[in-house]
Amino acid sequence: ITVPRVAAAKIFTLGNFHPAGRIIAGHPTTMSFDVQLPDGKPLTTYKTGPGPHTGVHLIIVRDDLAYIIHDHPPIPASGILQQSVTFPAPGPYHVLVDVYPNIPGSEPNFQLFRNIDVAGTYHPRKLPAFHADLVVDGYHFDMQGTPHLQAIQAAFVHVNVTDSHGRPVHFVPWFGALAHAIFFEQGTLNYFHTHVCAPDAPNCGSILGATRITGSAPAPGKLTIGVLLPVSGTWRLFVQLKLHGKVITAPFTLKVS
């Protein structure tokens, strides 16, 4: 019997990742890396244009899901990306690089990972229970009802957002979307990312398998957020939007059956 030889899988990797040394909470740290093609060369061609499904999303969460950092580093011709990051507290962090390559025949996007430690004593926080009402930086986020979510089943949750005077906020695009909905599962740190899109916004809907889901903002102050999670468990949803030049993050704990 002749057994065919199977060549090693061709994979993308994170290369030239820095910092490799000590990271101090509260001090700006320059993170740099490139996305290396299977042949070892840096990826330099990324999707561009309107919509959030372009370039690179750099998303960093602490392992207890107490903190999230979400940036979009510029992509130079060299393919070596740099981003200044300030970690809010000590502890272990999960670095996720969500890549949208412009390569014919490739996957529309993929994720690469790295784990890093920020110096100091780590005090992990217990994940809060679900709370429908949150106040963040003076803005009131009110999730309508308790969501009943199931894995691999598309659903929508509705969140009303008002300012400190009770007035509905007016959403503005931030990196191609009116709002970002970033999901991480407790423990595994499984990840999913959807968007609230302006009408007819290109490159905005999210896909899991054969299912596409797109959130919307039907009126000022009203978010309809698409949820499509791959497995059951406890998930942390970070709703992010930009208001008056500042990124506001509202975290919700969701149970998925």
BAKOL-41145 format. One record per residue (C-alpha): residue number from 1; x, y, z; residue in one letter. Coordinates in nm, 4 decimals, always signed. Layout:
BEGIN
+-----+----------+----------+----------+--------+
| num |       c1 |       c2 |       c3 | residu |
+-----+----------+----------+----------+--------+
| NUM |        X |        Y |        Z |      a |
...
+-----+----------+----------+----------+--------+
//
This chain:
BEGIN
+-----+----------+----------+----------+--------+
| num |       c1 |       c2 |       c3 | residu |
+-----+----------+----------+----------+--------+
|   1 |  +0.0000 |  +0.0000 |  +0.0000 |      i |
|   2 |  +0.1356 |  +0.3380 |  -0.0974 |      t |
|   3 |  +0.0558 |  +0.6161 |  +0.1448 |      v |
|   4 |  +0.0533 |  +0.9592 |  -0.0201 |      p |
|   5 |  +0.2716 |  +1.2237 |  +0.1349 |      r |
|   6 |  +0.0823 |  +1.5273 |  +0.2591 |      v |
|   7 |  +0.2682 |  +1.8548 |  +0.2459 |      a |
|   8 |  +0.2709 |  +2.0806 |  +0.5485 |      a |
|   9 |  -0.0229 |  +2.3207 |  +0.5650 |      a |
|  10 |  +0.0456 |  +2.6697 |  +0.4389 |      k |
|  11 |  -0.0380 |  +2.9072 |  +0.7194 |      i |
|  12 |  -0.0246 |  +3.2754 |  +0.8002 |      f |
|  13 |  +0.1638 |  +3.3792 |  +1.1139 |      t |
|  14 |  +0.2392 |  +3.6877 |  +1.3211 |      l |
|  15 |  +0.5980 |  +3.7934 |  +1.2702 |      g |
|  16 |  +0.8367 |  +4.0442 |  +1.4254 |      n |
|  17 |  +0.6007 |  +4.0874 |  +1.7210 |      f |
|  18 |  +0.7021 |  +4.3539 |  +1.9732 |      h |
|  19 |  +0.7242 |  +4.4421 |  +2.2531 |      p |
|  20 |  +0.9019 |  +4.1303 |  +2.3668 |      a |
|  21 |  +1.0075 |  +4.2814 |  +2.7010 |      g |
|  22 |  +0.8439 |  +4.4271 |  +3.0094 |      r |
|  23 |  +0.5117 |  +4.6111 |  +2.9645 |      i |
|  24 |  +0.3976 |  +4.8597 |  +3.2294 |      i |
|  25 |  +0.0298 |  +4.9404 |  +3.2850 |      a |
|  26 |  -0.0606 |  +5.3041 |  +3.2261 |      g |
|  27 |  +0.2420 |  +5.3713 |  +3.0047 |      h |
|  28 |  +0.2100 |  +5.3894 |  +2.6244 |      p |
|  29 |  +0.3625 |  +5.0850 |  +2.4561 |      t |
|  30 |  +0.4340 |  +5.0648 |  +2.0843 |      t |
|  31 |  +0.3148 |  +4.7332 |  +1.9479 |      m |
|  32 |  +0.4486 |  +4.6274 |  +1.6102 |      s |
|  33 |  +0.4099 |  +4.3169 |  +1.3962 |      f |
|  34 |  +0.3594 |  +4.1940 |  +1.0455 |      d |
|  35 |  +0.1370 |  +3.9244 |  +0.9011 |      v |
|  36 |  +0.3614 |  +3.6720 |  +0.7332 |      q |
|  37 |  +0.2489 |  +3.4843 |  +0.4252 |      l |
|  38 |  +0.3089 |  +3.1090 |  +0.4024 |      p |
|  39 |  +0.6356 |  +3.1834 |  +0.2170 |      d |
|  40 |  +0.7573 |  +3.4006 |  +0.5071 |      g |
|  41 |  +0.7151 |  +3.7339 |  +0.3306 |      k |
|  42 |  +0.5051 |  +4.0090 |  +0.4937 |      p |
|  43 |  +0.1503 |  +4.0616 |  +0.3725 |      l |
|  44 |  +0.1259 |  +4.4079 |  +0.2178 |      t |
|  45 |  -0.2066 |  +4.3947 |  +0.0314 |      t |
|  46 |  -0.5134 |  +4.4439 |  +0.2487 |      y |
|  47 |  -0.8735 |  +4.5203 |  +0.1605 |      k |
|  48 |  -0.9409 |  +4.8926 |  +0.1508 |      t |
|  49 |  -1.2372 |  +5.1211 |  +0.0995 |      g |
|  50 |  -1.5470 |  +5.2028 |  +0.3045 |      p |
|  51 |  -1.6861 |  +4.9646 |  +0.5616 |      g |
|  52 |  -1.5253 |  +4.7898 |  +0.8590 |      p |
|  53 |  -1.4202 |  +4.4742 |  +0.6729 |      h |
|  54 |  -1.0922 |  +4.6272 |  +0.5647 |      t |
|  55 |  -0.7343 |  +4.6459 |  +0.6890 |      g |
|  56 |  -0.6651 |  +4.5124 |  +1.0370 |      v |
|  57 |  -0.8583 |  +4.5219 |  +1.3625 |      h |
|  58 |  -0.6248 |  +4.4985 |  +1.6630 |      l |
|  59 |  -0.8373 |  +4.3784 |  +1.9551 |      i |
|  60 |  -0.6857 |  +4.3115 |  +2.2977 |      i |
|  61 |  -0.8744 |  +4.1778 |  +2.5998 |      v |
|  62 |  -0.7569 |  +4.0890 |  +2.9473 |      r |
|  63 |  -0.8168 |  +3.7219 |  +3.0211 |      d |
|  64 |  -1.0942 |  +3.8009 |  +3.2735 |      d |
|  65 |  -1.2679 |  +4.0209 |  +3.0103 |      l |
|  66 |  -1.2495 |  +4.3239 |  +3.2399 |      a |
|  67 |  -1.0779 |  +4.5418 |  +2.9764 |      y |
|  68 |  -1.0809 |  +4.5696 |  +2.5994 |      i |
|  69 |  -0.8646 |  +4.7725 |  +2.3599 |      i |
|  70 |  -0.9734 |  +4.8110 |  +1.9961 |      h |
|  71 |  -0.7542 |  +4.9882 |  +1.7426 |      d |
|  72 |  -0.7076 |  +4.9998 |  +1.3664 |      h |
|  73 |  -0.3361 |  +5.0381 |  +1.2926 |      p |
|  74 |  -0.2420 |  +5.2025 |  +0.9628 |      p |
|  75 |  -0.0848 |  +4.9737 |  +0.7053 |      i |
|  76 |  +0.2385 |  +5.1025 |  +0.5502 |      p |
|  77 |  +0.3896 |  +4.9771 |  +0.2266 |      a |
|  78 |  +0.6351 |  +4.7618 |  +0.4240 |      s |
|  79 |  +0.3517 |  +4.5635 |  +0.5844 |      g |
|  80 |  +0.4953 |  +4.6266 |  +0.9343 |      i |
|  81 |  +0.2115 |  +4.7624 |  +1.1466 |      l |
|  82 |  +0.2620 |  +4.9834 |  +1.4525 |      q |
|  83 |  +0.0123 |  +5.0961 |  +1.7136 |      q |
|  84 |  +0.0564 |  +5.2810 |  +2.0434 |      s |
|  85 |  -0.1328 |  +5.0949 |  +2.3164 |      v |
|  86 |  -0.1804 |  +5.1831 |  +2.6832 |      t |
|  87 |  -0.2764 |  +4.8842 |  +2.8960 |      f |
|  88 |  -0.5114 |  +4.9895 |  +3.1775 |      p |
|  89 |  -0.4048 |  +4.7357 |  +3.4432 |      a |
|  90 |  -0.1626 |  +4.4470 |  +3.5063 |      p |
|  91 |  -0.2402 |  +4.0912 |  +3.4063 |      g |
|  92 |  -0.2495 |  +3.8473 |  +3.1144 |      p |
|  93 |  -0.3892 |  +3.9799 |  +2.7872 |      y |
|  94 |  -0.5047 |  +3.8085 |  +2.4704 |      h |
|  95 |  -0.3985 |  +3.9900 |  +2.1520 |      v |
|  96 |  -0.6174 |  +3.9229 |  +1.8486 |      l |
|  97 |  -0.5267 |  +4.0472 |  +1.5031 |      v |
|  98 |  -0.8290 |  +4.0318 |  +1.2712 |      d |
|  99 |  -0.6923 |  +4.0435 |  +0.9161 |      v |
| 100 |  -0.8749 |  +4.1330 |  +0.5930 |      y |
| 101 |  -0.6298 |  +4.0402 |  +0.3168 |      p |
| 102 |  -0.6628 |  +4.1349 |  -0.0479 |      n |
| 103 |  -0.5540 |  +3.8000 |  -0.1905 |      i |
| 104 |  -0.7538 |  +3.6401 |  -0.4732 |      p |
| 105 |  -0.9076 |  +3.3119 |  -0.3664 |      g |
| 106 |  -0.8219 |  +3.3543 |  +0.0036 |      s |
| 107 |  -1.0553 |  +3.3623 |  +0.3013 |      e |
| 108 |  -1.2255 |  +3.7025 |  +0.3409 |      p |
| 109 |  -1.0642 |  +3.7379 |  +0.6831 |      n |
| 110 |  -0.8845 |  +3.5395 |  +0.9511 |      f |
| 111 |  -0.7485 |  +3.5913 |  +1.3023 |      q |
| 112 |  -0.4009 |  +3.5534 |  +1.4482 |      l |
| 113 |  -0.3259 |  +3.5504 |  +1.8205 |      f |
| 114 |  -0.0594 |  +3.6256 |  +2.0767 |      r |
| 115 |  -0.0687 |  +3.6260 |  +2.4585 |      n |
| 116 |  +0.1238 |  +3.8844 |  +2.6591 |      i |
| 117 |  +0.1621 |  +3.9784 |  +3.0252 |      d |
| 118 |  +0.1498 |  +4.3288 |  +3.1682 |      v |
| 119 |  +0.3724 |  +4.3644 |  +3.4735 |      a |
| 120 |  +0.2270 |  +4.3944 |  +3.8217 |      g |
| 121 |  -0.0052 |  +4.2056 |  +4.0510 |      t |
| 122 |  -0.3007 |  +4.0575 |  +3.8678 |      y |
| 123 |  -0.6357 |  +4.0835 |  +4.0447 |      h |
| 124 |  -0.8830 |  +3.8986 |  +3.8202 |      p |
| 125 |  -1.2383 |  +4.0260 |  +3.8341 |      r |
| 126 |  -1.5418 |  +3.8019 |  +3.8484 |      k |
| 127 |  -1.7532 |  +3.8448 |  +3.5378 |      l |
| 128 |  -2.0660 |  +4.0446 |  +3.6334 |      p |
| 129 |  -2.4103 |  +3.8957 |  +3.5848 |      a |
| 130 |  -2.6323 |  +4.0280 |  +3.3076 |      f |
| 131 |  -2.7512 |  +4.3855 |  +3.3638 |      h |
| 132 |  -2.9806 |  +4.5427 |  +3.1073 |      a |
| 133 |  -2.9009 |  +4.9011 |  +3.2138 |      d |
| 134 |  -2.5500 |  +5.0421 |  +3.2048 |      l |
| 135 |  -2.4177 |  +5.3961 |  +3.2421 |      v |
| 136 |  -2.0819 |  +5.4587 |  +3.0766 |      v |
| 137 |  -1.9178 |  +5.8031 |  +3.0728 |      d |
| 138 |  -2.2587 |  +5.9617 |  +3.1287 |      g |
| 139 |  -2.4314 |  +5.7685 |  +2.8476 |      y |
| 140 |  -2.7159 |  +5.5324 |  +2.9324 |      h |
| 141 |  -2.7260 |  +5.1959 |  +2.7509 |      f |
| 142 |  -3.0568 |  +5.0146 |  +2.7997 |      d |
| 143 |  -3.0873 |  +4.6640 |  +2.6528 |      m |
| 144 |  -3.4513 |  +4.5868 |  +2.5853 |      q |
| 145 |  -3.5441 |  +4.2726 |  +2.7797 |      g |
| 146 |  -3.3297 |  +3.9700 |  +2.8588 |      t |
| 147 |  -3.1986 |  +3.8076 |  +2.5392 |      p |
| 148 |  -3.2677 |  +3.4368 |  +2.4893 |      h |
| 149 |  -2.9810 |  +3.3338 |  +2.2650 |      l |
| 150 |  -2.8855 |  +3.0012 |  +2.1128 |      q |
| 151 |  -2.5615 |  +2.8967 |  +1.9481 |      a |
| 152 |  -2.5475 |  +2.9093 |  +1.5667 |      i |
| 153 |  -2.8847 |  +3.0836 |  +1.5516 |      q |
| 154 |  -2.8980 |  +3.4409 |  +1.4310 |      a |
| 155 |  -3.0798 |  +3.6804 |  +1.6622 |      a |
| 156 |  -3.0981 |  +4.0501 |  +1.7371 |      f |
| 157 |  -3.0740 |  +4.2424 |  +2.0613 |      v |
| 158 |  -3.1999 |  +4.5974 |  +2.0924 |      h |
| 159 |  -3.0165 |  +4.8659 |  +2.2877 |      v |
| 160 |  -3.1319 |  +5.2241 |  +2.3419 |      n |
| 161 |  -2.8587 |  +5.4822 |  +2.3972 |      v |
| 162 |  -2.9264 |  +5.8231 |  +2.5509 |      t |
| 163 |  -2.7025 |  +6.1026 |  +2.6754 |      d |
| 164 |  -2.6839 |  +6.2455 |  +3.0272 |      s |
| 165 |  -2.9972 |  +6.4537 |  +2.9579 |      h |
| 166 |  -3.1989 |  +6.1530 |  +2.8388 |      g |
| 167 |  -3.1799 |  +6.2525 |  +2.4728 |      r |
| 168 |  -3.1250 |  +5.9852 |  +2.2050 |      p |
| 169 |  -2.7717 |  +6.0015 |  +2.0701 |      v |
| 170 |  -2.6918 |  +6.0454 |  +1.7023 |      h |
| 171 |  -2.4608 |  +5.7707 |  +1.5780 |      f |
| 172 |  -2.1665 |  +5.8563 |  +1.3552 |      v |
| 173 |  -1.9474 |  +5.6178 |  +1.1555 |      p |
| 174 |  -1.6349 |  +5.4901 |  +1.3257 |      w |
| 175 |  -1.4097 |  +5.2719 |  +1.1131 |      f |
| 176 |  -1.6914 |  +5.1995 |  +0.8714 |      g |
| 177 |  -1.9720 |  +5.1199 |  +1.1186 |      a |
| 178 |  -2.2111 |  +5.3105 |  +1.3416 |      l |
| 179 |  -2.1307 |  +5.0678 |  +1.6236 |      a |
| 180 |  -1.9141 |  +4.7603 |  +1.6749 |      h |
| 181 |  -2.0317 |  +4.4546 |  +1.8675 |      a |
| 182 |  -1.7342 |  +4.2475 |  +1.9840 |      i |
| 183 |  -1.7996 |  +3.9146 |  +2.1542 |      f |
| 184 |  -1.5580 |  +3.7038 |  +2.3630 |      f |
| 185 |  -1.6483 |  +3.3811 |  +2.5406 |      e |
| 186 |  -1.5502 |  +3.3503 |  +2.9041 |      q |
| 187 |  -1.2612 |  +3.1108 |  +2.9545 |      g |
| 188 |  -1.1941 |  +3.0066 |  +2.5943 |      t |
| 189 |  -1.1811 |  +3.3644 |  +2.4602 |      l |
| 190 |  -1.3635 |  +3.2506 |  +2.1462 |      n |
| 191 |  -1.4348 |  +3.5585 |  +1.9357 |      y |
| 192 |  -1.7005 |  +3.7012 |  +1.7065 |      f |
| 193 |  -1.7509 |  +4.0526 |  +1.5744 |      h |
| 194 |  -2.0566 |  +4.2130 |  +1.4171 |      t |
| 195 |  -2.1490 |  +4.5683 |  +1.3236 |      h |
| 196 |  -2.4327 |  +4.8136 |  +1.3263 |      v |
| 197 |  -2.4365 |  +4.9463 |  +0.9736 |      c |
| 198 |  -2.5616 |  +5.2619 |  +0.8099 |      a |
| 199 |  -2.8170 |  +5.2014 |  +0.5325 |      p |
| 200 |  -2.6529 |  +5.0519 |  +0.2219 |      d |
| 201 |  -2.3104 |  +5.0540 |  +0.3909 |      a |
| 202 |  -2.0682 |  +4.8277 |  +0.1988 |      p |
| 203 |  -1.8401 |  +4.5653 |  +0.3556 |      n |
| 204 |  -2.0340 |  +4.5662 |  +0.6812 |      c |
| 205 |  -2.2365 |  +4.2444 |  +0.7273 |      g |
| 206 |  -2.0839 |  +3.9588 |  +0.9316 |      s |
| 207 |  -2.0791 |  +3.5920 |  +0.8314 |      i |
| 208 |  -2.0684 |  +3.2673 |  +1.0291 |      l |
| 209 |  -2.0728 |  +2.9655 |  +0.8011 |      g |
| 210 |  -2.3498 |  +3.0256 |  +0.5474 |      a |
| 211 |  -2.5348 |  +3.2803 |  +0.7631 |      t |
| 212 |  -2.4951 |  +3.6550 |  +0.7256 |      r |
| 213 |  -2.6151 |  +3.9024 |  +0.9855 |      i |
| 214 |  -2.6146 |  +4.2807 |  +0.9839 |      t |
| 215 |  -2.7173 |  +4.5190 |  +1.2594 |      g |
| 216 |  -2.8894 |  +4.8515 |  +1.2039 |      s |
| 217 |  -2.9779 |  +5.1805 |  +1.3700 |      a |
| 218 |  -3.3452 |  +5.2368 |  +1.2820 |      p |
| 219 |  -3.3601 |  +5.5746 |  +1.4615 |      a |
| 220 |  -3.1372 |  +5.8030 |  +1.6710 |      p |
| 221 |  -3.0469 |  +5.6308 |  +1.9959 |      g |
| 222 |  -3.1638 |  +5.2860 |  +1.8820 |      k |
| 223 |  -2.9232 |  +5.0007 |  +1.8058 |      l |
| 224 |  -3.0294 |  +4.6666 |  +1.6612 |      t |
| 225 |  -2.7286 |  +4.4391 |  +1.7162 |      i |
| 226 |  -2.6871 |  +4.1125 |  +1.5289 |      g |
| 227 |  -2.5826 |  +3.8128 |  +1.7409 |      v |
| 228 |  -2.4531 |  +3.4925 |  +1.5832 |      l |
| 229 |  -2.2314 |  +3.2977 |  +1.8213 |      l |
| 230 |  -2.0692 |  +2.9624 |  +1.7425 |      p |
| 231 |  -2.1003 |  +2.7834 |  +2.0781 |      v |
| 232 |  -2.3017 |  +2.7919 |  +2.3989 |      s |
| 233 |  -2.1561 |  +2.9460 |  +2.7118 |      g |
| 234 |  -2.1121 |  +3.2812 |  +2.8836 |      t |
| 235 |  -2.0127 |  +3.5604 |  +2.6497 |      w |
| 236 |  -1.9092 |  +3.9209 |  +2.7055 |      r |
| 237 |  -2.0499 |  +4.1636 |  +2.4495 |      l |
| 238 |  -1.8623 |  +4.4916 |  +2.4138 |      f |
| 239 |  -2.0764 |  +4.7511 |  +2.2358 |      v |
| 240 |  -1.8504 |  +5.0261 |  +2.1039 |      q |
| 241 |  -1.9401 |  +5.3533 |  +1.9351 |      l |
| 242 |  -1.7805 |  +5.6912 |  +1.8899 |      k |
| 243 |  -1.9563 |  +5.9919 |  +2.0388 |      l |
| 244 |  -1.8161 |  +6.3460 |  +2.0281 |      h |
| 245 |  -1.4742 |  +6.2121 |  +1.9302 |      g |
| 246 |  -1.4493 |  +5.9534 |  +2.2108 |      k |
| 247 |  -1.4927 |  +5.5769 |  +2.1856 |      v |
| 248 |  -1.7516 |  +5.4570 |  +2.4400 |      i |
| 249 |  -1.7612 |  +5.0898 |  +2.5433 |      t |
| 250 |  -2.0626 |  +4.9267 |  +2.7103 |      a |
| 251 |  -2.0023 |  +4.5654 |  +2.8273 |      p |
| 252 |  -2.2895 |  +4.3174 |  +2.8655 |      f |
| 253 |  -2.2741 |  +3.9573 |  +2.9930 |      t |
| 254 |  -2.4842 |  +3.7204 |  +2.7812 |      l |
| 255 |  -2.5799 |  +3.3562 |  +2.8302 |      k |
| 256 |  -2.5959 |  +3.1449 |  +2.5155 |      v |
| 257 |  -2.7713 |  +2.8079 |  +2.5299 |      s |
+-----+----------+----------+----------+--------+
//
